[in-house]
Amino acid sequence: MNHHFTVDVEEYFQVHALEPYVPRADWDRLPGRVERATRLLLELLAEHGSAGTFFVLGWIAERHPALVRDIAAAGHEVASHGWGHERVDALTPAQFRESVRTSKAVLEDAAGAPVWGYRAPSFSISPERAWAFDVLLEEGYAYDSSVFPGRGHGWPAAARDPHRVERAAGVLHELPPATLRAGGRLFPAGGGAFLRLLPRALVTGALRQAERRGVPGTFYVHPWELDPEQPRIRVDLKTRMRHYGGLKRTVPRIRRLLAGFRFQPIARTLALESAPAEAPCPA
């Protein structure tokens, strides 16, 4: 079974939980760290002959086009994470359309390949924002990975496996992050803080459960989670634990994950046009 290794490419200071502490007007004045950490992820994937899907902000692609180009050249899929990391529930339909349209254009120009996929910051498509699926279809997207089922996210009762979303504008593929069922309840387990802060068995158990159901699981990580030396921002205790906790565990846990599972880009699973055809050769 080939699972999905996905990366939300954003800077450490663009995380939603840091919004009260880092004004958007300061973003261009802060030291960027995304390129170094993303290239480390590329190296880890190459070491294990795996390929992934990189959901890149338009804001990042505009400032680092060579990084986007190198992601695509290494055999990975480039997809959209929106333009400026705005949650969908903070946008009007018109603003959302502008975000997914402009990010798609700049990413396709940098990568030299079609962009088929979208993931909302903080998995912020909920039942109340289902109109976003129509906008994605109208803007040429083939799949979405923004709905996180299980406790603690915006769509607890959503289907946990890859499925089709039928809308007036067409049919969109939905690829939810991996979840773990235990004690009769469904828990989010697809990556990020769940990888860094909780036992590694949470993520591996979710992927094994997906295998037993005969479907691929979707794992996700952010470049800043591989960067324990990132500048520290003064935040409240809860945010500090969630954002900075376990950063030194990320790389070794990803190495073990890549050694134990096989991964491929989402576009290849869906057999989309111009999907990366082969995994990069192991270094």
C-alpha positions as CSV (number, residue, x, y, z in Angstrom):
1,M,0.0,0.0,0.0
2,N,1.3,3.4,-0.9
3,H,0.3,6.1,1.5
4,H,0.6,9.9,1.1
5,F,3.4,12.0,2.6
6,T,2.3,15.6,2.5
7,V,4.0,18.8,3.5
8,D,2.3,22.2,4.3
9,V,5.0,24.6,3.1
10,E,4.8,27.7,5.3
11,E,7.1,29.8,7.5
12,Y,7.3,29.2,11.3
13,F,5.7,32.7,11.9
14,Q,2.7,32.0,9.7
15,V,1.2,29.4,11.9
16,H,-2.4,30.3,12.9
17,A,-1.7,30.0,16.6
18,L,1.0,32.7,16.3
19,E,-1.3,35.2,14.6
20,P,-2.0,37.2,17.8
21,Y,1.8,37.6,18.3
22,V,3.1,38.2,14.7
23,P,1.4,40.8,12.6
24,R,1.3,40.1,8.9
25,A,2.9,43.4,8.3
26,D,6.1,42.0,9.9
27,W,6.4,38.8,7.9
28,D,8.8,40.2,5.3
29,R,11.0,41.6,8.1
30,L,11.4,38.3,9.9
31,P,14.2,35.8,9.1
32,G,13.0,33.1,6.7
33,R,13.7,29.5,7.6
34,V,11.4,27.6,5.2
35,E,13.9,26.9,2.5
36,R,16.4,25.1,4.6
37,A,13.8,22.9,6.4
38,T,12.0,22.1,3.1
39,R,15.3,21.0,1.5
40,L,15.9,18.8,4.5
41,L,12.6,17.1,3.9
42,L,13.5,16.6,0.2
43,E,16.7,14.9,1.4
44,L,14.9,12.6,3.8
45,L,12.4,11.6,1.0
46,A,15.2,11.0,-1.4
47,E,17.1,8.8,1.1
48,H,14.1,6.4,1.2
49,G,13.1,6.6,-2.4
50,S,9.7,8.2,-1.5
51,A,7.8,11.0,-3.2
52,G,5.2,13.3,-1.6
53,T,2.8,16.2,-2.2
54,F,3.9,19.7,-1.1
55,F,1.1,22.1,-0.4
56,V,2.9,25.4,-0.9
57,L,1.6,28.9,0.0
58,G,1.5,31.4,-2.9
59,W,3.3,33.8,-0.6
60,I,6.2,31.3,-0.3
61,A,6.2,30.5,-4.1
62,E,6.4,34.2,-4.9
63,R,9.5,34.6,-2.7
64,H,11.1,31.2,-3.4
65,P,10.3,30.1,-6.9
66,A,13.6,28.1,-7.2
67,L,12.5,26.0,-4.2
68,V,9.1,25.2,-5.8
69,R,11.0,24.3,-9.0
70,D,13.3,22.0,-7.2
71,I,10.4,20.3,-5.4
72,A,8.9,19.4,-8.7
73,A,12.2,18.5,-10.3
74,A,12.8,16.0,-7.5
75,G,9.7,14.1,-8.5
76,H,7.2,15.4,-6.0
77,E,3.8,17.0,-6.6
78,V,3.3,20.7,-6.0
79,A,-0.2,21.7,-4.7
80,S,-1.7,24.8,-3.2
81,H,-2.0,25.8,0.5
82,G,-3.7,29.1,-0.5
83,W,-2.0,32.4,-0.8
84,G,-1.3,33.9,2.7
85,H,-2.3,31.2,5.1
86,E,-5.8,32.6,5.8
87,R,-8.3,30.1,7.3
88,V,-11.3,29.5,5.0
89,D,-13.6,30.6,7.8
90,A,-11.9,34.0,7.7
91,L,-12.6,34.6,4.0
92,T,-15.6,35.5,1.9
93,P,-16.2,33.2,-1.1
94,A,-14.7,35.9,-3.3
95,Q,-11.6,36.2,-1.2
96,F,-11.2,32.4,-1.1
97,R,-11.5,32.3,-4.9
98,E,-8.8,34.9,-5.3
99,S,-6.5,33.0,-2.9
100,V,-6.8,29.6,-4.7
101,R,-6.7,31.2,-8.1
102,T,-3.6,33.4,-7.6
103,S,-1.7,30.7,-5.7
104,K,-2.4,28.1,-8.4
105,A,-1.1,30.5,-11.1
106,V,2.2,31.3,-9.3
107,L,2.8,27.7,-8.3
108,E,2.2,26.3,-11.9
109,D,4.5,29.0,-13.3
110,A,7.3,28.0,-10.8
111,A,6.8,24.3,-11.0
112,G,6.1,24.0,-14.7
113,A,3.3,21.5,-14.0
114,P,-0.5,21.7,-13.3
115,V,-1.6,22.1,-9.7
116,W,-4.5,19.8,-9.0
117,G,-4.7,19.8,-5.2
118,Y,-5.6,22.2,-2.4
119,R,-5.3,22.1,1.4
120,A,-6.8,24.8,3.6
121,P,-4.7,26.2,6.4
122,S,-5.6,24.5,9.7
123,F,-7.9,22.1,7.8
124,S,-10.5,24.8,8.0
125,I,-13.2,23.7,5.5
126,S,-16.3,22.8,7.6
127,P,-19.9,22.0,6.8
128,E,-20.7,25.8,6.9
129,R,-17.9,26.4,4.3
130,A,-18.8,23.6,1.9
131,W,-19.2,26.3,-0.8
132,A,-15.4,26.2,-1.0
133,F,-15.7,22.8,-2.8
134,D,-17.6,24.6,-5.6
135,V,-15.0,27.3,-5.9
136,L,-12.2,24.8,-6.1
137,L,-13.9,22.9,-8.9
138,E,-14.6,26.1,-10.8
139,E,-10.9,27.1,-10.5
140,G,-9.7,23.8,-11.9
141,Y,-8.8,21.8,-8.8
142,A,-9.3,18.0,-8.9
143,Y,-9.0,17.2,-5.2
144,D,-9.0,18.7,-1.7
145,S,-7.3,17.7,1.6
146,S,-8.8,20.2,4.0
147,V,-11.4,18.2,5.9
148,F,-10.2,16.7,9.2
149,P,-12.6,14.1,10.7
150,G,-12.6,13.2,14.3
151,R,-12.6,15.2,17.6
152,G,-11.2,18.7,17.8
153,H,-11.5,19.8,14.2
154,G,-14.1,21.5,12.1
155,W,-15.9,18.5,10.6
156,P,-16.0,15.7,13.3
157,A,-18.5,13.6,11.4
158,A,-16.8,13.7,8.0
159,A,-15.8,10.4,6.3
160,R,-12.3,9.3,7.3
161,D,-11.3,7.6,4.1
162,P,-10.7,9.1,0.6
163,H,-14.0,9.8,-1.0
164,R,-15.8,11.8,-3.7
165,V,-17.6,15.0,-3.0
166,E,-20.5,15.6,-5.4
167,R,-21.4,19.2,-6.0
168,A,-23.3,21.3,-8.5
169,A,-20.0,22.3,-10.1
170,G,-18.8,18.6,-10.5
171,V,-17.0,15.9,-8.4
172,L,-14.0,16.7,-6.2
173,H,-11.8,14.0,-4.6
174,E,-11.4,14.5,-0.8
175,L,-8.3,13.1,0.9
176,P,-8.6,13.5,4.7
177,P,-5.6,13.2,7.0
178,A,-5.2,9.8,8.7
179,T,-7.2,9.1,11.9
180,L,-7.1,6.4,14.5
181,R,-10.1,4.6,15.9
182,A,-9.7,3.5,19.5
183,G,-12.3,2.7,22.2
184,G,-15.1,3.3,19.7
185,R,-14.0,6.9,19.1
186,L,-12.1,8.5,16.2
187,F,-9.0,10.6,16.9
188,P,-7.0,12.8,14.6
189,A,-3.5,11.2,14.1
190,G,-2.2,12.3,10.7
191,G,0.9,14.1,11.6
192,G,2.0,17.6,12.8
193,A,1.8,17.9,16.6
194,F,0.4,14.4,16.9
195,L,3.8,13.1,15.5
196,R,5.9,15.4,17.8
197,L,4.0,15.3,21.1
198,L,2.3,11.9,21.3
199,P,3.7,8.4,21.0
200,R,4.8,7.5,17.5
201,A,2.4,4.6,17.5
202,L,-0.5,7.0,17.1
203,V,0.6,7.9,13.5
204,T,1.8,4.4,12.6
205,G,-1.4,2.8,14.1
206,A,-3.5,5.2,11.9
207,L,-1.6,4.2,8.8
208,R,-1.9,0.4,9.7
209,Q,-5.6,0.8,10.2
210,A,-5.9,2.5,6.8
211,E,-4.0,-0.5,5.2
212,R,-6.4,-2.9,6.8
213,R,-9.3,-1.0,5.2
214,G,-7.5,-1.1,1.9
215,V,-7.1,2.7,1.5
216,P,-4.1,5.0,1.6
217,G,-3.5,7.1,4.8
218,T,-2.5,10.7,4.5
219,F,0.4,12.0,6.7
220,Y,1.3,15.7,7.0
221,V,4.1,17.8,8.4
222,H,5.4,21.4,8.3
223,P,9.0,22.4,7.5
224,W,9.2,24.4,10.7
225,E,8.6,21.2,12.7
226,L,12.0,20.0,11.6
227,D,13.7,23.2,12.8
228,P,14.4,23.2,16.5
229,E,16.7,26.3,16.1
230,Q,13.9,28.5,14.8
231,P,13.6,31.9,16.5
232,R,11.5,31.8,19.6
233,I,8.4,34.1,19.8
234,R,7.0,35.0,23.2
235,V,3.6,33.3,23.4
236,D,1.3,31.8,26.0
237,L,2.1,28.5,27.6
238,K,-0.4,26.4,25.6
239,T,0.9,27.8,22.3
240,R,4.5,27.4,23.4
241,M,4.0,23.7,24.2
242,R,2.1,23.0,21.0
243,H,4.4,24.9,18.6
244,Y,7.8,24.3,20.1
245,G,7.3,20.9,21.9
246,G,9.0,17.9,20.5
247,L,10.7,19.6,17.6
248,K,13.9,17.5,18.1
249,R,11.8,14.3,17.7
250,T,10.5,15.2,14.2
251,V,13.5,14.2,12.0
252,P,14.1,10.8,13.7
253,R,10.4,9.9,13.7
254,I,10.1,10.8,10.0
255,R,13.1,8.6,9.2
256,R,11.4,5.7,10.9
257,L,8.1,6.5,9.2
258,L,9.8,6.6,5.8
259,A,11.6,3.3,6.6
260,G,8.4,1.5,7.6
261,F,5.9,2.7,5.0
262,R,5.8,3.5,1.3
263,F,4.6,6.9,0.0
264,Q,3.6,8.5,-3.2
265,P,2.0,11.8,-4.3
266,I,-1.7,12.1,-4.1
267,A,-1.9,13.0,-7.8
268,R,-0.4,9.7,-8.7
269,T,-2.9,7.8,-6.6
270,L,-5.7,9.6,-8.4
271,A,-4.0,9.1,-11.8
272,L,-4.2,12.8,-12.6
273,E,-2.6,14.2,-15.7
274,S,1.0,15.1,-15.3
275,A,1.3,13.5,-11.9
276,P,4.9,12.7,-11.0
277,A,5.4,9.2,-12.6
278,E,8.3,7.7,-10.6
279,A,9.7,8.0,-7.1
280,P,13.1,9.7,-6.9
281,C,16.0,7.2,-6.7
282,P,17.4,6.6,-3.2
283,A,20.6,8.6,-2.5
